[in-house]
Structures are given as structure tokens and as C-alpha cells.
Amino acid sequence: MRNTWWAKTLRILGIVLMSLTAAFTLMGGAGTTCVALNPTGWEGKFDSLAPFQWLWILFVLVGIAAGILGVRAVVLLVRGRRNAYRQALLALLIGTAINLIHLFASRALRGASMPVDAVLYTNVLTLIVFLLFRLPPIWQGVNYEKPAGEKETGKHAAAISLAATGLLTLTIQFLMAPTHTIGGVNWADAWHTALTTIGAALIAGGIALAAYRRFVPAPQPAARLAEN
């Protein structure tokens, strides 16, 4: 399975899914900042969280940390580093744990937990996929810890991941509008300029990398050059 298109497709799918999960987790942690710093300032919707403000600040810090670990794992997966798979599992386990606690705390204190549910389910889905990858018949082909011959696959995955996370960044304010509209204001769009700039830059980077991979020939190995 190692050299088949199925193996390459699954390898790319894992990297793209990990990229989206890392971005979603990072934005989820950062997005909790508003409530964590000012739980009583949203028309009373989050007043019940005020006595536990320290916990919500912890959700912000750990959520952002999990997202950053996820981004680092994506870079390692693309490069095919030996500890890439373990780093991905670590980021997913932390993301799953912190968002699971966040979900139960939100439901207990305010009777609702969205959009934490979406972030949690994304982490759980990606974690399940990566655990399935470790099954021997699949791991033989997907194995992220043996990069030999997979550099082009990694570049392809990187280009798709950049474009996909860019699209997520550009649309997150609309996707989260139903749970973030308070007093007629969509607070998911509070960072409109920053999200638009980052999203556009990620998409442009993905297109540029894909174009580079398509039109710039890969360097030939030294042995092949010597033969020529």
C-alpha cells in the first residue's frame, strides 16, 4: 500500500484534516477571550460564568496552546519528521480534553455550550482518523515517520492545507454567527480585518505553493546528476 495512490491520498487527507482542526482549535481558544475577560458584559448571557472566570481564562490559554501545538504538528507531518505522528496525537488529545471540560462546564453553568461542541467534535473526529491510521495495514502506507519518497506528497498536502485553512478563516465569522450574535451584533466578526487578511494570505500561499510545485522542476538527486 505504501506506494499506491490510496496511501498518498490518506496521507494528504490526514494533514489537511489536522490543519483544519488546529486552526479551528486556535480560533476557538482565542474566541473565548471575550467572555473570559468580561463575562458580565454580554446582556447577562454569561453572568453565571463570572465566579468561574479563572476557568474560562484557562480555557483560553490551553485552547490557544493546543492550537499552536496542532500547527507545529502539521509542519512536522508535512516534513515527515520522526515524531510528527506523536505530536499530532498530543495536540489532539489536549484539544479534546480541554474542549470536553469546556463543554460540560458551559452546559452546567449556562445551559448551552455551542460553539465549543463544534471544536470538540472536530478534535474527536481527527483523533479517531489518526488512531485508525495506526492500524498496521494502513500505517504501512500512511506512515508519517518515514518520509523517504514522500516529499512531493507533503508539498501537495501543504498547498491544500493552506488553502483550506484560509477558506475556514475567511468564513468562520459567518459559520459562527448564529451563536455569536448578541444585541444584533455578530461578535464572531469582531476581528474582520485580521481574519480577512490572514485568510487571504493563506489561500494565496496555498496557490503559490501549488504553482511552484507544478511549474518548477524538483532538483535531481546528486547520483542522477553524476550520471548525466
N, C-alpha and C positions, 0 to 999 in steps of 0.2 A: 504493500500500500504506500510505501514511503515516497516513491517517485510518480505516483499517479496524480491525476488532476483532482481526485477526491481529497487526497491528503493536502494538496495546496489550497483547495477551497476551504477546507475545515480550518487550516492554519490561519488563513486570512480572516475567516468568519470570527474566530476567537479573538484576534487582535482588534477587529472593528468593534465587536461587542464589548470588549474590555475598555476600549476608548470611550464609547458612549456611556458606559457605566461610571467610569472615572469622572467624566465631565459632569454627569448628572449628580453624582455624589458631591463633587466640589461645589456646584451651584446650589445644591440643597443645603449644604453646610453654611455657605455664605448667605443664602437667602433667609436663614433662620436668625441672622444678626438683628434684623428689625425688631422682632418680638423679644429676643434675648436681652437687648439693651433697653427696650421700652415696652414692657408687657402691658402697661395700663394705658397706652396711648392709641388704642385702636377701637374706639367706640365701645369699650367694655368687653370686646370679644375674647380678650386674652387676660382679663383681670385675675382669673383663677390661677394663672401661672406665676403671678408676682412673688408669692412666698418661695417659689422654686426657681427663681431667676438664675441662681448659680448653676442649676442643672441644665437650663437652656443654653447658657454660655458654654457649658461643657459640650453640649450637642454641636455647637458651632465649631469649637476648636477641634474636636475629634472628627467631625464630619469633613472639615477642610483638610485635616491631616490624612484621612482615608482617601480623599480625592487626589491629593498630591502623591501619595503612595501608588495610587492607581495609575496616574500619569507616568510615574517613574517605571512602573511595571510594563506599561505599553512600550516605552522606549527600549527596555531590555528585551521584550518579546520581539520587537521589530529587528533588533540587532542579533537576536539568537544567543543571548548570554546564558551561561550555565544556570544561574539562579533565577532566571526570568519567571519560570512557572511558579516557584515558591513565593516570589514577590507578588505575583498576581493573586495567588491564594490568600496571602496575608492581607492584602488590601481589601479583597472581597469579604474575608471573614470579619475584619474590623468594620467595614461598611455595613455588613449585615447586622452585626451585633449592636452597633450604636443606633442604627435606624429602627431596629426591633424594640429597643428600650424606649426610644423616642416615640414610637407608635403607641406603645402601651401607656406611657406617661401622658401623652396627649389625650388619648381616649378616656383615661381615668379622670383627668383634671378638667377637660373642656368638652368631652363627649364627641370629639372628632379628631381625625389625625391626618387627613389629606393636607398637603401633598406628600407627606412622609411615606405613605403607603406606596406610592409610585417609585420612590427612590429605593425603598426596601425590596420591592418585588423585582426591580431591575438587578439589584445586587444578588438576590437569591437565584434568579434565572441564570445570570452569568456564572455564578458559583457552581450551579448544577452542571452547566455546559463544560466548565473546566474540569470538574470531577469526572465527568463522562469521558473526557479526552484522555484521562489517565488509565482507562481500560486498555490492557495490553494490545488488542488488535488495532485500536485507534491510535494509541500512543506511538506505535511503531512508525506511523506515517506523520503524525502531527508533531511529535517530539520537538518542543521549543528549545531543548537544551543541546541539540545537535544541529548547528546552523550550516554545516557544510552543504553547499549546493542550494541553499535556500535564501541567499541574499536578495535575489530578484523578487522572490515571493514577499520578503519583508518590505521591500520598497513599494511593491504594489499595495500591500496592506496599509502601509503608512499613508500613501496617497488617498486611499479610500477613507481611512480613519480621519484624516484631516478634513476632508470634505464633509463627512458625516457629522463630526462634532461641530463643524462650522454651521451646518444646517440646523443642528439642535440648538446652538447658541442663538441663532437668528430667530428661531421660532418659539423659544422657551417662554417668552413673555405672553404669547398667545395661548400656548398649551396650559399655562398655569393661571390664566385669567379667571376662570371660574372659582378658584379657591383663594385668589389674592385681591379680589375687587371689594374694597371697603369704602363706603360712602361715595360710590360711583367712580372711584379711582382704582385703576389696575396697578397695584403696587409691584407686581411682577415686572412691570415696565419701568420701574424707577431708575434703572441703570441702562436706559435705552441706548445712549450714545456708546457706552463702553461695550455692551453686548453686541451692538451692530458692528462696531469696529473690529472686535475680536472675531466675531463670526465671519465677517467678510475676509479678514486676513487668513483665517484657517482654510476657507474654501479656496482662496487664491493660492495658498501654499499647496493644497492638495492638487489643484490643476497644474501648477508649475512643476511639481514633482512628477506627476503623471506624464507631462510633456517631456520633461528631461529624460525620464525612463524610456519613453517611446522613441525619441529622436537622437539622443546622444548614445553612441555605442559604448557598451561596457568594456573596460580595459581588459586586454588579453592577459592571461597568466604568463609569467616570465618564461616558463618552459615552452609555451607555444610561440612566444616571440623569438626565442632562440632558434626554434625550428625554421622560422621564416627567414 
